[in-house]
Amino acid sequence: MGEAKRRKQILGDTYGQTSFILIKGERQFEEHFQKFCQAWEHKLKEISGASEAEAELSDAEIQEKDQTFQAWLTQYLQDYRPQDRERLTGGLLDFLYAEMEKLEQEEDPEKLQQKISNWVLEALTLFTLLKPHLTVEQQQDYAHPLLELYEIMLNEVKEDMATEQKEEAQKSLAEMFAVCLDIPAVEE
C-alpha cells in the first residue's frame, strides 16, 4: 500500500481535503447554523428512535449510540473550516446557556431547582458531545459555569447529609461532572 493510501486509511476521508465550506457573513452563518440544528435534531431522533421507548438501555448500548452520534457529528463538521466548526458547536452551547439566564426568572424554589437540575443534565450531555470539537478556550469558557454549579452542589452536599451519604453523593457528583473537571480553570 502506498504512503498516501495508508495515511488516508488512518486519517479518514478528510485526508488531503483542502476545500471547505466557506461561510461569509452573519446571515450565511445563521443559515448554516439552522441546517446544523435541524440535522442535529434529525440524527438524535433517528438514533433514539432505533431503541424502544420503554426499554432501559445498557451502558454498552448508550456508549454505542454516543459513538454513532459522535461519528456523525465529526463527519458533518469536517466540511467546515475550523473557525466555522467552533462557531457552529459554540452556537449550540450559547443557546443552552441563554436558557439558564431565563431560569433565573423562576420564582417558585421547587420549580427552579427542578429546572436547574434538568438544565445541568442537558448542559453536561451537550458539553460531552461537543467537547472534542471545541477549542481549549471554548472548553474553558463553557466549563466554567458548570464548575461553579459543581462547587455549589458539592457544598450543599457537605452541609445537609450524614457522612456515608455525603461520600456517595460527592462521588456521584464527581462522576456526573467528570467531563469538565479535567479542564484547567480560566485565568483571569
C-alpha positions in Angstrom: 0.0 0.0 0.0 1.3 3.4 -0.9 2.1 6.0 1.8 -0.8 8.3 0.7 -3.3 5.4 0.8 -2.1 4.3 4.2 -2.5 7.9 5.5 -5.9 8.2 4.0 -6.9 4.9 5.6 -5.7 6.0 9.0 -6.8 9.7 8.9 -10.1 9.1 7.2 -12.0 10.8 4.4 -10.7 14.3 5.2 -7.1 13.4 4.4 -6.0 15.6 1.6 -9.2 17.7 1.6 -8.4 21.3 1.1 -11.7 22.8 0.2 -14.1 23.7 3.0 -17.5 25.3 3.0 -16.8 29.0 3.2 -19.2 30.9 5.4 -19.3 34.6 4.6 -21.1 36.9 6.9 -23.6 36.5 9.7 -26.7 35.8 7.5 -24.9 32.9 5.8 -23.7 31.6 9.2 -27.3 31.7 10.5 -28.4 29.6 7.6 -25.7 27.0 8.2 -26.4 27.1 11.9 -30.1 26.4 11.2 -29.2 23.5 8.9 -26.8 22.2 11.6 -29.5 22.3 14.3 -32.1 20.6 12.0 -29.6 17.9 11.1 -28.7 17.5 14.8 -32.3 17.0 15.8 -33.0 14.6 12.9 -29.9 12.5 13.9 -30.9 12.4 17.6 -34.4 11.3 16.6 -33.0 8.7 14.3 -30.7 7.3 17.0 -33.2 7.5 19.8 -35.9 6.0 17.6 -33.8 3.0 17.0 -34.4 1.8 20.6 -37.7 1.1 22.2 -39.1 4.0 24.2 -39.9 1.8 27.3 -36.7 -0.2 27.3 -33.9 0.7 29.7 -30.6 1.0 27.7 -27.5 -0.8 28.9 -24.2 1.0 29.3 -22.9 -0.7 26.1 -26.0 0.5 24.1 -25.6 4.0 25.4 -21.9 4.0 24.5 -22.7 2.6 21.0 -25.3 5.4 20.5 -22.8 8.0 21.7 -20.2 6.7 19.3 -22.6 6.7 16.4 -23.6 10.3 17.2 -20.0 11.4 17.7 -19.1 9.8 14.3 -22.0 11.6 12.6 -21.0 14.9 14.2 -17.4 14.6 13.2 -18.4 13.8 9.6 -20.9 16.6 9.5 -18.4 19.2 10.7 -15.4 18.1 8.6 -16.5 20.1 5.6 -16.3 23.4 7.6 -13.3 25.5 8.3 -12.0 25.0 11.9 -13.2 28.5 12.9 -16.7 27.8 11.5 -16.8 24.4 13.3 -16.1 26.3 16.5 -18.8 28.8 15.8 -21.4 26.1 15.0 -20.7 24.0 18.1 -20.4 27.1 20.3 -23.7 28.3 19.0 -25.5 25.3 20.4 -23.9 25.8 23.8 -24.6 29.6 23.6 -28.3 28.8 23.1 -28.3 26.4 26.1 -26.5 28.9 28.3 -29.0 31.6 27.4 -31.7 29.3 28.6 -30.0 29.2 32.0 -30.4 33.0 32.3 -34.2 32.6 31.7 -34.4 30.1 34.5 -33.3 32.8 37.0 -36.7 34.4 36.5 -38.5 31.4 38.1 -39.9 32.4 41.5 -41.0 29.0 42.8 -38.0 27.5 44.6 -39.0 23.9 43.9 -39.7 24.5 40.2 -36.4 26.4 40.0 -34.4 23.5 41.5 -36.1 21.0 39.1 -35.4 23.3 36.1 -31.8 23.8 37.1 -31.3 20.1 37.5 -32.7 19.4 34.1 -30.5 22.2 32.6 -27.4 20.8 34.2 -28.1 17.4 32.8 -28.7 18.9 29.3 -25.6 21.1 29.5 -23.4 18.2 30.7 -24.7 15.9 27.9 -24.3 18.6 25.2 -20.8 19.6 26.6 -19.7 15.9 26.5 -20.8 15.6 22.8 -19.3 18.8 21.7 -16.1 18.8 23.8 -13.9 17.2 21.1 -15.0 19.9 18.6 -14.3 22.9 20.9 -11.1 24.8 21.2 -9.3 24.9 24.6 -10.6 28.4 25.2 -14.2 27.4 24.4 -13.9 24.4 26.7 -12.7 26.7 29.5 -15.5 29.2 28.8 -18.3 26.7 28.7 -17.0 24.5 31.6 -16.6 27.5 33.9 -20.3 27.9 34.8 -20.7 24.1 35.1 -17.7 24.0 37.5 -19.3 26.8 39.6 -22.5 24.8 39.8 -20.5 21.7 40.7 -18.9 23.6 43.6 -22.3 24.9 44.8 -23.8 21.4 44.6 -20.7 19.9 46.4 -21.1 22.5 49.2 -24.8 21.7 49.6 -23.9 18.0 49.9 -21.4 18.8 52.7 -23.9 20.7 54.7 -27.0 18.5 54.5 -26.1 14.9 54.8 -24.7 12.2 57.0 -21.1 11.1 56.3 -21.9 7.9 54.4 -24.5 9.7 52.2 -22.1 12.6 51.7 -19.3 10.4 50.3 -21.8 8.7 47.9 -23.3 12.0 46.8 -19.8 13.5 46.3 -18.7 10.5 44.2 -21.9 10.7 42.2 -21.4 14.5 41.5 -17.8 13.9 40.5 -18.8 11.2 38.0 -21.6 13.4 36.6 -19.3 16.4 36.2 -16.2 14.4 35.2 -16.4 15.7 31.6 -15.5 19.2 32.7 -13.3 18.6 35.8 -10.2 17.9 33.8 -10.4 21.3 32.1 -8.0 23.9 33.6 -9.6 26.9 35.1 -9.9 30.2 33.2 -7.1 32.5 34.0 -8.3 36.0 34.7 
